Amino acid sequence: MYISDLHIHSRFSRATSKEGDPEHLELWARKKGIHLVGTGDFTHPQWREELKEKLEPEGNGLYRLKKEYQIQDGMTPDNIEPRFVVTGEISSIYKKNDKTRKVHNLLILPGLEEADRLSARLEEIGNIHSDGRPILGLDCRDLLEIMLETAETGIFVPAHIWTPHFAMFGAFSGFDTVEECFEDLTPYIHAVETGLSSDPPMNWRVSALDRYQLISNSDAHSPGKLGREANLMDTELSYEGLWKAIQTGEGLEGTIEFFPEEGKYHYDGHRKCHLCLSPAQTKEYQGRCPVCGRKLTIGVEHRVEELADRPEGFIRENARAFESLMPLPELIAQATGHSAGSAKTERLYGEMLKTLGPEFEILRKVPVEDIQRQAGYFIGEGIRRLREGQVERHPGFDGEYGTIKLFRGSELEDTQGQISLFDGFGLEVSSQTEGEQEESKTALQAEPEQNPDQLQPAKSSSAMEENRVTGKGVEARPVLNERQQEAVESIHPVTAVIAGPGTGKTKTLIEKILYLIERRKVKPSEITAVTFTNKAAQEMRERLERELGNKRALKQVQIGTFHSICLDILKEEGENFTLADEIQVKELAQETIDTWNMKISVRDFLSEISLYKSAPEERGFNDRVWEEAFSHYQKLLKDRNLADFDDLLLRALSLARFSEDQDYKKRFTYLLVDEFQDVNPVQYSLMLEWAKGGRELFVIGDPDQAIYGFRGSDSQCFNRLREDRPDTRMICLEENYRSVSAVVDAAMAVISRNPGEARHLRAYRGEGEKIRVVEAASDFSEGIFVAKEINRQTGGLDMLDVQSGFQAEIERRQRSFSDIAVLCRTHRQFRILEKCLSQEGIPYMTVGRGDFLLDSAVRGTVSFFKSLEEEEPQTKELALKLLWDLPDTEVGDSVYQEAKRKYLPQIKKHKPEKILKSWQEDMNLKKNAAVTRLYQTALQYSTMEEFLRDLSLGEEGDLIRRPQKNYSAGAVTLMTLHGSKGLEFPLVFLCGTQEGTLPLEKADYPTDLEEERRLFFVGMTRAKDQLILTYAKEPSPFLEDIPEELALKEKAGKQRQEISGEQMNLFNFLKE
């Protein structure tokens, strides 16, 4: 028979002892009498390295501490040599079935090699460096699948399953069944951890748990807390023996338990109001605290009652034995009147271990007479009562530990003149323990035995509503409103729809296409829909597919961006060229600048070239040097058979003007253009050329969201269309279905400062919360605020957060990570924000093209796979140069052909992620961070063709770098304001709303204040429920445009007042 404690934490977890190292864990395992202890925290890289250094494998899946690291203190018994098994706890916070879930799971592995492999997989998903118990936005089912793929003989145990905030059956964020949590992988769950606040009899009441082994562990955050709960096992001391015991029950003899009442969440209650209630009392008060009116924290006893289908006292068949104990230092403290952590208690504890043996031996087996001879009457008597269950129980609630009492104060007053060991150690016996003395000084705690009539009756439900955040109106709305229906059914030759943010622009566009196909019986092949990003095009296809259910018809609809449609058309026409990548364009620009000795940056040169190409009549060069430089740049492209993005449009425009191909023209019979406000002059001309001879042109957009002026777009495009096509029918959508009115009204107040006609936008939803404007002392302080606020908004990331005042958020709502976006003006602002989010353990993903695409290995990789699709000599040459540093000679071609033979067949068979994973290994690029980011980006795609297209043509919002495999891991989204257009989130942080950043000021160029204001407007209107604007230093002038009645100003670092007015205290009721 041996004792195991498998769920513990090292010093690398939050709020843990600095002594959480292998040496002290081994020392305390000997003190306690524990034979097998978990390592805890195997995901943390530094902890794994320390384990490898200090532990040695036994060859049976277990480890022992190397002799040179063992601590000998002269008091701890050394008749036990504890073993270690690799374990770790992972926190999953994610959204499932429209509810935020927070579940902790214990993973037990057969070795450190498996820990390395599994950790590598998890590192692709999220941050495993900041906390020994990492927080991942990963579904528990997917986490289980990853473990099974990585360590087939691993053991997966839902941890402390009843804990209210972070558990499988938790009242606040758990599930009602194991099957709902783990779905098809439920059969791979064989055991559950009962947790400190429940014992086996409570779990026996739930018949759904009959097929699972019940295990108990300490979840110790310091070595001294080892063994608070543990397992009794009669099996071989090896990983195989442990596996059998947990997975099959063979050799699992029973458990050592906390008294469940001592757990922090046994009963219901509200800690701030010193209120502890039984489940029956909670029901009487309708789940609301009678002191402050907020929701009570539902305890384990209550939650068990909800899920139980058996009466209290039921004993399940083949029930295993269990023993309820308390730590020996606490018992000594009660018997002597000193605190458990006092030097006197510690000294007596050490002497008892030295003379009587390990703690579990003393508590469970050493004869009471022997204990009394060595340690005195009261300690022996306390142990006797403990073994027989003769204890007084005061339940814990809402994060407050309960108390288990072995003696009444009067008993300790009358020692009947007995001599005890206390005299020998110079200890005095107090009639009250230090804990009792402290309790007498503190506020009264309402015990569950208290008569409920003493408490104020629960408020009515209407009164309770006053304590809730108001403003979320009715979500339901008509399928289409009158204006949307008018747009959809319009048969005018030209229809222009001005659709403000949240007015259902995308829905209107989708319904327009469906109306054409289903009601007007238009051939799908005659419809072209132009989107601004490839992502928007894909989403449109998916939504149409859901509605139409006819993939064949959908494939005939031409959907894409201007660039992707133009590229397809030109390739169909047989034009032979290669689309230049960003580095190639920059290299040619730099060569041109050097040749003509120009004093300009590459970026600004390319911007001027692009603007000139998009509108040569309006932006003609008055400078001979510029004219020569432009011609030189174009010649460099032509000599290399390259085309840049602008050339792509210009070539397609030329084709549109002169083509006589009727089939070509038919595809534009019904032309629909999304985000019309962002078209540049060439795209505008293309649109009109495509629409010539067609029947209907339908454009939709919002001039107040025109944010690409640096590319030539013009917010006056709607006016220009009316001038060019006087038959245009104008329709305005003015109902905002996305945001609460506080957000809409504030955003409209800001954008109304721009010139133009009066704007009209009404919020369909309720008033909502005021916009928060938060001032920070520095950029770093701003980042810390954002991270802490996300922690608060998600209801806390661990028990400490829950106990630190997040009750209001838990009651009001719990955001999931995927509900939250952090928006910035520039990519540079992400650096500090990412650091702060990582430090807080918050999973996030960045959206944008990113610098990693400029890495030579990435460019070579992309060029190689493009060459397999295009078979263009330029891409092959670039791949050879960047990857193998070889020219396209016989030797180079031989190398290329060998790689081609392997990967060409894979392109049609496998997803990009599988191909790139093999590529990383073959090319020895696994340690290349940029290639790893490329791999992470590929995870979002199902075909290599789509992936390469987005790399070549994608806008900022097209590329998401999410460190995960094929698992939907919830994460906070970080993106620029430009990248956020078209998206929406329940909670939006708009950071850096300060002078110089928004509006953005550049030394060489005047600020376009109107466009910067439009950009700010776009950012504000991404928020559905709540908008938080943050700044450091001087606030942005745009903030002054927000009416005072819509904004709540605060300073970072100052605690928010959750409820105005004075909080009522229990004494208010007792006095009445």
ChimeraX attribute file (.defattr): number of C-alpha atoms within 10 A of each C-alpha:
attribute: neighborCount
match mode: 1-to-1
recipient: residues
	/A:1	12
	/A:2	15
	/A:3	23
	/A:4	31
	/A:5	28
	/A:6	30
	/A:7	30
	/A:8	27
	/A:9	31
	/A:10	30
	/A:11	20
	/A:12	22
	/A:13	20
	/A:14	17
	/A:15	13
	/A:16	16
	/A:17	17
	/A:18	13
	/A:19	15
	/A:20	22
	/A:21	20
	/A:22	22
	/A:23	20
	/A:24	18
	/A:25	26
	/A:26	26
	/A:27	23
	/A:28	22
	/A:29	29
	/A:30	22
	/A:31	24
	/A:32	28
	/A:33	27
	/A:34	26
	/A:35	19
	/A:36	26
	/A:37	27
	/A:38	25
	/A:39	27
	/A:40	32
	/A:41	30
	/A:42	32
	/A:43	27
	/A:44	24
	/A:45	19
	/A:46	14
	/A:47	21
	/A:48	20
	/A:49	13
	/A:50	12
	/A:51	20
	/A:52	14
	/A:53	11
	/A:54	18
	/A:55	19
	/A:56	16
	/A:57	17
	/A:58	12
	/A:59	10
	/A:60	13
	/A:61	19
	/A:62	25
	/A:63	26
	/A:64	18
	/A:65	22
	/A:66	14
	/A:67	11
	/A:68	8
	/A:69	13
	/A:70	14
	/A:71	13
	/A:72	10
	/A:73	9
	/A:74	9
	/A:75	15
	/A:76	24
	/A:77	22
	/A:78	16
	/A:79	10
	/A:80	15
	/A:81	16
	/A:82	22
	/A:83	24
	/A:84	29
	/A:85	26
	/A:86	27
	/A:87	27
	/A:88	26
	/A:89	27
	/A:90	25
	/A:91	22
	/A:92	24
	/A:93	28
	/A:94	25
	/A:95	22
	/A:96	14
	/A:97	7
	/A:98	8
	/A:99	16
	/A:100	22
	/A:101	28
	/A:102	33
	/A:103	30
	/A:104	25
	/A:105	26
	/A:106	24
	/A:107	25
	/A:108	28
	/A:109	27
	/A:110	23
	/A:111	21
	/A:112	21
	/A:113	14
	/A:114	19
	/A:115	27
	/A:116	18
	/A:117	15
	/A:118	20
	/A:119	20
	/A:120	15
	/A:121	17
	/A:122	22
	/A:123	17
	/A:124	17
	/A:125	26
	/A:126	25
	/A:127	23
	/A:128	25
	/A:129	18
	/A:130	19
	/A:131	21
	/A:132	25
	/A:133	27
	/A:134	27
	/A:135	25
	/A:136	28
	/A:137	27
	/A:138	27
	/A:139	23
	/A:140	26
	/A:141	17
	/A:142	17
	/A:143	20
	/A:144	22
	/A:145	16
	/A:146	17
	/A:147	24
	/A:148	16
	/A:149	12
	/A:150	19
	/A:151	19
	/A:152	13
	/A:153	16
	/A:154	22
	/A:155	23
	/A:156	24
	/A:157	26
	/A:158	24
	/A:159	29
	/A:160	29
	/A:161	25
	/A:162	29
	/A:163	31
	/A:164	26
	/A:165	27
	/A:166	28
	/A:167	25
	/A:168	29
	/A:169	27
	/A:170	24
	/A:171	22
	/A:172	23
	/A:173	23
	/A:174	24
	/A:175	20
	/A:176	14
	/A:177	14
	/A:178	18
	/A:179	14
	/A:180	15
	/A:181	20
	/A:182	20
	/A:183	13
	/A:184	10
	/A:185	15
	/A:186	14
	/A:187	11
	/A:188	15
	/A:189	19
	/A:190	19
	/A:191	23
	/A:192	22
	/A:193	21
	/A:194	25
	/A:195	27
	/A:196	27
	/A:197	29
	/A:198	28
	/A:199	23
	/A:200	23
	/A:201	15
	/A:202	22
	/A:203	22
	/A:204	24
	/A:205	22
	/A:206	19
	/A:207	13
	/A:208	14
	/A:209	16
	/A:210	16
	/A:211	12
	/A:212	17
	/A:213	23
	/A:214	26
	/A:215	30
	/A:216	31
	/A:217	28
	/A:218	24
	/A:219	25
	/A:220	22
	/A:221	22
	/A:222	21
	/A:223	25
	/A:224	20
	/A:225	17
	/A:226	28
	/A:227	33
	/A:228	22
	/A:229	29
	/A:230	27
	/A:231	26
	/A:232	24
	/A:233	22
	/A:234	17
	/A:235	17
	/A:236	14
	/A:237	18
	/A:238	19
	/A:239	23
	/A:240	15
	/A:241	19
	/A:242	27
	/A:243	19
	/A:244	15
	/A:245	22
	/A:246	23
	/A:247	19
	/A:248	15
	/A:249	20
	/A:250	16
	/A:251	18
	/A:252	24
	/A:253	18
	/A:254	23
	/A:255	24
	/A:256	26
	/A:257	27
	/A:258	26
	/A:259	25
	/A:260	26
	/A:261	25
	/A:262	23
	/A:263	25
	/A:264	22
	/A:265	31
	/A:266	34
	/A:267	31
	/A:268	30
	/A:269	31
	/A:270	25
	/A:271	17
	/A:272	14
	/A:273	20
	/A:274	18
	/A:275	22
	/A:276	30
	/A:277	29
	/A:278	21
	/A:279	23
	/A:280	13
	/A:281	17
	/A:282	24
	/A:283	13
	/A:284	13
	/A:285	22
	/A:286	17
	/A:287	20
	/A:288	23
	/A:289	24
	/A:290	24
	/A:291	23
	/A:292	20
	/A:293	21
	/A:294	19
	/A:295	22
	/A:296	25
	/A:297	29
	/A:298	27
	/A:299	32
	/A:300	31
	/A:301	20
	/A:302	23
	/A:303	22
	/A:304	21
	/A:305	16
	/A:306	13
	/A:307	16
	/A:308	17
	/A:309	13
	/A:310	16
	/A:311	12
	/A:312	12
	/A:313	10
	/A:314	13
	/A:315	16
	/A:316	16
	/A:317	8
	/A:318	7
	/A:319	15
	/A:320	16
	/A:321	12
	/A:322	18
	/A:323	21
	/A:324	17
	/A:325	22
	/A:326	21
	/A:327	19
	/A:328	21
	/A:329	21
	/A:330	18
	/A:331	26
	/A:332	24
	/A:333	23
	/A:334	30
	/A:335	28
	/A:336	25
	/A:337	23
	/A:338	23
	/A:339	20
	/A:340	22
	/A:341	11
	/A:342	11
	/A:343	11
	/A:344	19
	/A:345	22
	/A:346	16
	/A:347	11
	/A:348	19
	/A:349	21
	/A:350	21
	/A:351	17
	/A:352	20
	/A:353	20
	/A:354	16
	/A:355	14
	/A:356	18
	/A:357	22
	/A:358	25
	/A:359	27
	/A:360	20
	/A:361	14
	/A:362	21
	/A:363	23
	/A:364	15
	/A:365	10
	/A:366	17
	/A:367	15
	/A:368	19
	/A:369	14
	/A:370	13
	/A:371	22
	/A:372	18
	/A:373	12
	/A:374	18
	/A:375	23
	/A:376	21
	/A:377	20
	/A:378	25
	/A:379	24
	/A:380	25
	/A:381	18
	/A:382	24
	/A:383	27
	/A:384	19
	/A:385	14
	/A:386	21
	/A:387	17
	/A:388	11
	/A:389	14
	/A:390	14
	/A:391	16
	/A:392	13
	/A:393	15
	/A:394	19
	/A:395	26
	/A:396	27
	/A:397	30
	/A:398	26
	/A:399	21
	/A:400	20
	/A:401	17
	/A:402	21
	/A:403	18
	/A:404	23
	/A:405	17
	/A:406	22
	/A:407	20
	/A:408	13
	/A:409	16
	/A:410	10
	/A:411	13
	/A:412	19
	/A:413	12
	/A:414	10
	/A:415	13
	/A:416	8
	/A:417	6
	/A:418	8
	/A:419	11
	/A:420	18
	/A:421	17
	/A:422	18
	/A:423	11
	/A:424	10
	/A:425	13
	/A:426	8
	/A:427	16
	/A:428	12
	/A:429	17
	/A:430	15
	/A:431	19
	/A:432	21
	/A:433	22
	/A:434	16
	/A:435	15
	/A:436	14
	/A:437	12
	/A:438	10
	/A:439	12
	/A:440	9
	/A:441	8
	/A:442	8
	/A:443	12
	/A:444	13
	/A:445	14
	/A:446	18
	/A:447	15
	/A:448	19
	/A:449	10
	/A:450	13
	/A:451	10
	/A:452	15
	/A:453	7
	/A:454	11
	/A:455	18
	/A:456	16
	/A:457	15
	/A:458	19
	/A:459	17
	/A:460	12
	/A:461	10
	/A:462	8
	/A:463	11
	/A:464	15
	/A:465	13
	/A:466	10
	/A:467	16
	/A:468	14
	/A:469	13
	/A:470	13
	/A:471	16
	/A:472	15
	/A:473	14
	/A:474	9
	/A:475	10
	/A:476	9
	/A:477	10
	/A:478	6
	/A:479	11
	/A:480	14
	/A:481	14
	/A:482	11
	/A:483	15
	/A:484	26
	/A:485	14
	/A:486	13
	/A:487	24
	/A:488	23
	/A:489	14
	/A:490	16
	/A:491	15
	/A:492	15
	/A:493	16
	/A:494	23
	/A:495	21
	/A:496	23
	/A:497	26
	/A:498	23
	/A:499	26
	/A:500	24
	/A:501	29
	/A:502	25
	/A:503	24
	/A:504	20
	/A:505	22
	/A:506	19
	/A:507	15
	/A:508	24
	/A:509	23
	/A:510	18
	/A:511	21
	/A:512	20
	/A:513	23
	/A:514	19
	/A:515	15
	/A:516	18
	/A:517	19
	/A:518	13
	/A:519	10
	/A:520	11
	/A:521	10
	/A:522	16
	/A:523	16
	/A:524	21
	/A:525	18
	/A:526	20
	/A:527	22
	/A:528	24
	/A:529	24
	/A:530	24
	/A:531	22
	/A:532	22
	/A:533	23
	/A:534	25
	/A:535	19
	/A:536	20
	/A:537	18
	/A:538	16
	/A:539	12
	/A:540	20
	/A:541	20
	/A:542	15
	/A:543	13
	/A:544	18
	/A:545	16
	/A:546	11
	/A:547	12
	/A:548	15
	/A:549	12
	/A:550	11
	/A:551	13
	/A:552	11
	/A:553	14
	/A:554	18
	/A:555	13
	/A:556	15
	/A:557	19
	/A:558	20
	/A:559	22
	/A:560	23
	/A:561	23
	/A:562	23
	/A:563	23
	/A:564	22
	/A:565	19
	/A:566	20
	/A:567	20
	/A:568	13
	/A:569	17
	/A:570	18
	/A:571	12
	/A:572	9
	/A:573	11
	/A:574	9
	/A:575	11
	/A:576	11
	/A:577	19
	/A:578	18
	/A:579	20
	/A:580	19
	/A:581	20
	/A:582	14
	/A:583	14
	/A:584	15
	/A:585	21
	/A:586	16
	/A:587	12
	/A:588	19
	/A:589	25
	/A:590	19
	/A:591	17
	/A:592	22
	/A:593	20
	/A:594	13
	/A:595	11
	/A:596	13
	/A:597	11
	/A:598	14
	/A:599	9
	/A:600	13
	/A:601	12
	/A:602	18
	/A:603	11
	/A:604	13
	/A:605	20
	/A:606	19
	/A:607	15
	/A:608	18
	/A:609	20
	/A:610	19
	/A:611	22
	/A:612	18
	/A:613	20
	/A:614	24
	/A:615	14
	/A:616	14
	/A:617	9
	/A:618	10
	/A:619	13
	/A:620	13
	/A:621	16
	/A:622	8
	/A:623	9
	/A:624	9
	/A:625	13
	/A:626	18
	/A:627	13
	/A:628	14
	/A:629	23
	/A:630	21
	/A:631	12
	/A:632	19
	/A:633	20
	/A:634	19
	/A:635	14
	/A:636	17
	/A:637	20
	/A:638	12
	/A:639	8
	/A:640	12
	/A:641	16
	/A:642	21
	/A:643	19
	/A:644	17
	/A:645	17
	/A:646	18
	/A:647	17
	/A:648	20
	/A:649	25
	/A:650	18
	/A:651	16
	/A:652	22
	/A:653	21
	/A:654	12
	/A:655	18
	/A:656	22
	/A:657	13
	/A:658	9
	/A:659	11
	/A:660	10
	/A:661	10
	/A:662	8
	/A:663	10
	/A:664	15
	/A:665	18
	/A:666	18
	/A:667	21
	/A:668	25
	/A:669	22
	/A:670	24
	/A:671	24
	/A:672	26
	/A:673	22
	/A:674	24
	/A:675	23
	/A:676	29
	/A:677	26
	/A:678	24
	/A:679	25
	/A:680	21
	/A:681	20
	/A:682	21
	/A:683	22
	/A:684	19
	/A:685	18
	/A:686	23
	/A:687	22
	/A:688	19
	/A:689	19
	/A:690	23
	/A:691	24
	/A:692	16
	/A:693	12
	/A:694	18
	/A:695	15
	/A:696	20
	/A:697	24
	/A:698	26
	/A:699	24
	/A:700	26
	/A:701	24
	/A:702	22
	/A:703	22
	/A:704	26
	/A:705	26
	/A:706	24
	/A:707	25
	/A:708	17
	/A:709	17
	/A:710	14
	/A:711	16
	/A:712	20
	/A:713	22
	/A:714	21
	/A:715	22
	/A:716	13
	/A:717	21
	/A:718	22
	/A:719	11
	/A:720	13
	/A:721	17
	/A:722	15
	/A:723	11
	/A:724	11
	/A:725	13
	/A:726	10
	/A:727	13
	/A:728	18
	/A:729	17
	/A:730	15
	/A:731	17
	/A:732	19
	/A:733	24
	/A:734	21
	/A:735	21
	/A:736	21
	/A:737	19
	/A:738	24
	/A:739	31
	/A:740	27
	/A:741	27
	/A:742	23
	/A:743	28
	/A:744	24
	/A:745	18
	/A:746	23
	/A:747	22
	/A:748	20
	/A:749	18
	/A:750	20
	/A:751	23
	/A:752	18
	/A:753	12
	/A:754	14
	/A:755	8
	/A:756	11
	/A:757	7
	/A:758	6
	/A:759	13
	/A:760	12
	/A:761	20
	/A:762	19
	/A:763	21
	/A:764	22
	/A:765	23
	/A:766	17
	/A:767	20
	/A:768	19
	/A:769	20
	/A:770	22
	/A:771	22
	/A:772	17
	/A:773	22
	/A:774	22
	/A:775	24
	/A:776	22
	/A:777	14
	/A:778	13
	/A:779	18
	/A:780	16
	/A:781	19
	/A:782	25
	/A:783	26
	/A:784	22
	/A:785	23
	/A:786	23
	/A:787	22
	/A:788	18
	/A:789	16
	/A:790	25
	/A:791	22
	/A:792	22
	/A:793	22
	/A:794	21
	/A:795	28
	/A:796	25
	/A:797	22
	/A:798	17
	/A:799	14
	/A:800	13
	/A:801	15
	/A:802	20
	/A:803	15
	/A:804	11
	/A:805	15
	/A:806	18
	/A:807	23
	/A:808	19
	/A:809	17
	/A:810	21
	/A:811	16
	/A:812	16
	/A:813	15
	/A:814	20
	/A:815	23
	/A:816	26
	/A:817	26
	/A:818	21
	/A:819	21
	/A:820	25
	/A:821	26
	/A:822	25
	/A:823	26
	/A:824	26
	/A:825	24
	/A:826	15
	/A:827	16
	/A:828	10
	/A:829	18
	/A:830	20
	/A:831	11
	/A:832	16
	/A:833	24
	/A:834	19
	/A:835	15
	/A:836	21
	/A:837	23
	/A:838	19
	/A:839	15
	/A:840	20
	/A:841	22
	/A:842	25
	/A:843	27
	/A:844	28
	/A:845	22
	/A:846	22
	/A:847	21
	/A:848	21
	/A:849	20
	/A:850	16
	/A:851	8
	/A:852	16
	/A:853	19
	/A:854	15
	/A:855	16
	/A:856	18
	/A:857	20
	/A:858	24
	/A:859	21
	/A:860	22
	/A:861	23
	/A:862	21
	/A:863	25
	/A:864	24
	/A:865	21
	/A:866	21
	/A:867	20
	/A:868	17
	/A:869	14
	/A:870	15
	/A:871	12
	/A:872	16
	/A:873	14
	/A:874	19
	/A:875	22
	/A:876	23
	/A:877	22
	/A:878	24
	/A:879	28
	/A:880	22
	/A:881	16
	/A:882	19
	/A:883	18
	/A:884	15
	/A:885	12
	/A:886	18
	/A:887	16
	/A:888	19
	/A:889	11
	/A:890	10
	/A:891	10
	/A:892	17
	/A:893	16
	/A:894	12
	/A:895	15
	/A:896	20
	/A:897	12
	/A:898	10
	/A:899	15
	/A:900	16
	/A:901	11
	/A:902	10
	/A:903	19
	/A:904	15
	/A:905	11
	/A:906	15
	/A:907	18
	/A:908	12
	/A:909	11
	/A:910	14
	/A:911	19
	/A:912	25
	/A:913	22
	/A:914	14
	/A:915	17
	/A:916	22
	/A:917	15
	/A:918	15
	/A:919	18
	/A:920	17
	/A:921	11
	/A:922	11
	/A:923	13
	/A:924	10
	/A:925	18
	/A:926	15
	/A:927	10
	/A:928	13
	/A:929	13
	/A:930	21
	/A:931	24
	/A:932	20
	/A:933	19
	/A:934	21
	/A:935	26
	/A:936	20
	/A:937	22
	/A:938	27
	/A:939	22
	/A:940	20
	/A:941	16
	/A:942	13
	/A:943	16
	/A:944	23
	/A:945	17
	/A:946	16
	/A:947	20
	/A:948	19
	/A:949	13
	/A:950	20
	/A:951	19
	/A:952	18
	/A:953	19
	/A:954	21
	/A:955	18
	/A:956	19
	/A:957	23
	/A:958	20
	/A:959	23
	/A:960	22
	/A:961	21
	/A:962	26
	/A:963	24
	/A:964	21
	/A:965	18
	/A:966	11
	/A:967	15
	/A:968	15
	/A:969	25
	/A:970	26
	/A:971	26
	/A:972	20
	/A:973	22
	/A:974	24
	/A:975	24
	/A:976	24
	/A:977	22
	/A:978	21
	/A:979	21
	/A:980	25
	/A:981	18
	/A:982	19
	/A:983	15
	/A:984	21
	/A:985	22
	/A:986	18
	/A:987	23
	/A:988	24
	/A:989	25
	/A:990	25
	/A:991	27
	/A:992	27
	/A:993	27
	/A:994	21
	/A:995	17
	/A:996	15
	/A:997	19
	/A:998	23
	/A:999	23
	/A:1000	17
	/A:1001	15
	/A:1002	10
	/A:1003	6
	/A:1004	8
	/A:1005	8
	/A:1006	9
	/A:1007	14
	/A:1008	13
	/A:1009	15
	/A:1010	18
	/A:1011	21
	/A:1012	21
	/A:1013	23
	/A:1014	22
	/A:1015	24
	/A:1016	26
	/A:1017	24
	/A:1018	24
	/A:1019	30
	/A:1020	28
	/A:1021	28
	/A:1022	29
	/A:1023	27
	/A:1024	23
	/A:1025	25
	/A:1026	22
	/A:1027	27
	/A:1028	21
	/A:1029	22
	/A:1030	27
	/A:1031	27
	/A:1032	21
	/A:1033	14
	/A:1034	13
	/A:1035	20
	/A:1036	20
	/A:1037	15
	/A:1038	21
	/A:1039	17
	/A:1040	11
	/A:1041	16
	/A:1042	20
	/A:1043	13
	/A:1044	13
	/A:1045	10
	/A:1046	17
	/A:1047	20
	/A:1048	13
	/A:1049	14
	/A:1050	15
	/A:1051	16
	/A:1052	22
	/A:1053	15
	/A:1054	8
	/A:1055	8
	/A:1056	9
	/A:1057	7
	/A:1058	11
	/A:1059	11
	/A:1060	7
	/A:1061	7
	/A:1062	7
	/A:1063	12
	/A:1064	13
	/A:1065	16
	/A:1066	20
	/A:1067	13
	/A:1068	11
	/A:1069	13
	/A:1070	10
	/A:1071	6
	/A:1072	8
